[in-house]
Structure formats: C-alpha cells, structure tokens
Amino acid sequence: MPDSSEIIGTFGGDEAGCEWVESNGTRYEFFGPGTYELFFRTTPVSLQDYTGQVLVRVGDPIRVVGQVAGVPGSGCQPNFILATEVSAP
C-alpha cells in the first residue's frame, strides 16, 4: 500500500460505535481490515476477532497499520486511517 503508516497508541472507543487510536495527542479513527468487530455495548468497549478473542479494550495499547487519509471518515474523529492491520503492539 503506498504511503503506509504505522501508528502505535492507545485504543479508544465509545457507545456510539466509534473506534480510534490516539497517539501523541491526535486521534485517528480507523476502518478495516474486516477481521475484528467493535463491541461497544460491553464495559469497557473492546475489539474482538470473529472467534470472540478480545484484541484490545479501551485504554490498551494498539498498533494500526494502513494509509492515513486527509479527509474525515465517518465523523467520529477528524483524522482517519484505512487499516490493513490492527493488533496489540
């Protein structure tokens, strides 16, 4: 993927269904890669794979790799990244 970036930060998510990685005071909403599901009705909010394995919970470190886009995504955060990989660092 051209201009691929790696962002390591803290996972955030909320009851509205928004998910982001926060790094150096900047929040990046992320989309893809389709290998996880956001569980926003759990406490704390978590990302789980399709087997039910928790990848990260709000406040956990997270690594997101993908292309940072210059325009807003869904409106959850002003910055977003089209992710090709999401994992715990």
Summary of the structure (lengths in Angstrom):
residues: 89
radius of gyration: 11.9
end to end distance: 20.3
largest distance: 36.5
contacts: 259
relative contact order: 0.32
helix: 0%
strand: 57%
